[in-house]
Amino acid sequence: MSEQALTEVRSDAVRRLTSGLYILTTCVEDTLHGATVAWVTQVSTEPLLVLVALRRNSHLAHAVRKAHRFALNILAEDQEALAERFFKHTTAPANSANLQGFAYRPAIDHCPLLTDAMAWLECRLAAEPESPGDHALFLGEVTGTGVRREGQPMVLGDTTWSYGGKTG
């Protein structure tokens, strides 16, 4: 098998790992930040911890480091338009009425909780463990949760997108 064929098989196999789609938001001083993320998983129940992988030197990673807090807005399977609006990192003044055209309410820690999201997790940055890869790992201790409506969460493999955006 050629090296290109092996790379294609590897990519195809990795795409089969199940990943949800979320809007990660945070607030640094007077600026709101948000972007669609896919690499999120629960890693502990006591305390309740989630792990998020973000491009190491991205604006969003720097914002999470500065804020020491973030929120994960959990999307429903029918919210592709919401996910797509946040494919690129976005910012807005903290006193804005919306973020990328979507209403939000500020959490106690000021992270935007999108009112259209199916559910959310509010997190305190507990650690940023060493990672040899191109993504930084952020451990968040869940400090608040909420569910706005029932439904199935959005799964990346059920969309036309791959990690980097639309594929078709």
C-alpha positions in Angstrom: 0.0 0.0 0.0 1.4 3.5 -0.9 2.1 6.1 1.7 -0.8 8.2 0.4 -3.2 5.3 0.7 -2.0 4.7 4.3 -2.6 8.3 5.1 -6.1 8.2 3.7 -6.9 5.0 5.7 -5.5 6.7 8.8 -7.6 9.8 8.2 -10.7 7.7 7.6 -10.2 5.7 10.8 -9.6 8.8 12.9 -12.7 10.5 11.5 -14.7 7.6 13.0 -13.9 8.7 16.5 -17.1 10.2 17.8 -16.8 14.0 18.4 -19.6 16.4 19.4 -19.7 20.0 18.3 -19.8 22.7 20.9 -19.4 26.5 21.1 -16.7 27.3 23.6 -17.1 30.8 25.0 -15.1 32.9 27.5 -14.8 36.5 28.6 -11.5 38.3 29.0 -11.9 41.7 30.6 -14.4 43.5 28.4 -14.3 41.1 25.4 -16.4 38.0 24.7 -14.8 35.2 22.7 -16.3 32.2 21.0 -15.6 29.4 18.5 -16.9 26.0 17.5 -14.8 23.2 19.0 -15.0 19.4 18.6 -12.3 17.8 20.8 -14.1 17.6 24.2 -14.5 14.7 26.6 -15.3 14.1 30.2 -12.3 12.8 32.1 -13.5 12.6 35.8 -16.7 12.5 37.8 -15.3 13.6 41.2 -14.5 16.3 40.7 -16.4 16.6 37.4 -13.7 17.5 34.8 -13.8 17.9 31.0 -10.9 18.1 28.7 -10.8 20.4 25.7 -8.1 20.5 23.0 -7.5 23.8 21.3 -4.9 24.8 18.8 -1.9 25.7 21.0 -1.4 29.3 19.8 -4.9 30.2 18.8 -6.7 33.3 19.9 -9.2 31.1 21.7 -6.5 29.2 23.6 -4.9 32.5 24.7 -8.3 33.8 25.8 -9.0 30.7 28.0 -5.6 31.0 29.6 -6.2 34.7 30.5 -9.8 34.2 31.7 -9.2 31.0 33.6 -12.8 30.1 32.8 -14.8 28.9 29.8 -18.3 27.6 28.9 -19.2 24.8 26.6 -22.5 25.4 24.8 -23.8 22.0 23.8 -25.4 22.0 20.3 -28.4 19.9 19.2 -28.3 17.9 16.0 -30.4 20.5 14.2 -28.1 23.5 15.0 -25.7 23.4 12.1 -26.3 27.1 11.4 -25.2 28.0 14.9 -22.1 25.8 14.7 -21.2 27.2 11.3 -21.4 30.9 12.5 -18.6 30.1 15.0 -16.2 28.2 12.7 -13.9 31.2 13.0 -13.0 32.6 16.4 -15.2 35.6 17.0 -15.1 38.4 19.5 -17.6 41.0 20.7 -17.7 43.7 23.4 -18.9 42.2 26.8 -21.9 44.5 26.8 -23.2 43.3 23.3 -26.8 42.2 23.0 -25.6 39.1 21.0 -22.6 37.1 19.9 -22.5 36.4 16.2 -26.2 37.3 16.0 -27.2 34.8 18.7 -28.6 35.9 22.1 -26.8 34.9 25.2 -26.9 35.4 28.9 -23.7 35.9 30.9 -22.9 33.2 33.4 -21.9 34.2 36.9 -18.3 34.3 35.7 -19.3 36.3 32.6 -18.8 33.5 30.0 -21.6 33.8 27.4 -24.2 31.0 27.6 -26.0 30.9 24.2 -29.7 30.8 24.8 -30.2 28.7 21.6 -27.8 26.0 22.8 -29.4 22.7 24.0 -27.4 22.7 27.2 -24.2 24.1 28.7 -21.3 23.5 31.1 -19.6 26.3 33.0 -15.9 25.5 33.8 -13.0 26.8 35.8 -9.7 26.2 34.2 -8.2 23.5 36.5 -5.0 22.8 34.6 -3.2 22.9 31.3 -1.3 19.6 31.2 1.8 19.3 29.0 1.1 18.1 25.5 3.6 17.2 22.8 1.1 17.8 20.0 -0.1 20.9 18.1 -3.1 21.3 20.4 -3.0 22.5 24.0 -5.1 20.5 26.5 -7.3 22.4 29.0 -8.8 20.6 32.0 -12.0 22.4 33.1 -13.7 21.7 36.5 -17.4 22.0 35.9 -18.9 24.6 38.2 -22.3 25.0 36.6 -24.6 23.2 34.2 -28.0 23.6 32.6 -30.3 22.0 30.1 -32.7 24.2 28.0 -34.3 21.5 25.9 -34.2 17.8 25.2 -32.7 16.5 22.0 -29.8 14.6 20.5 -26.4 16.4 20.6 -24.7 17.3 17.3 -22.1 14.8 16.3 -19.4 15.8 13.8 -19.6 12.6 11.9 -23.3 13.2 11.2 -22.5 16.5 9.4 -20.8 17.3 6.1 -17.9 18.8 8.1 -14.5 17.6 9.2 -12.4 19.2 12.0 -11.3 22.0 9.7 -14.6 23.0 8.2 -16.9 21.8 5.4 -15.7 18.9 3.3 -18.5 18.8 0.7 
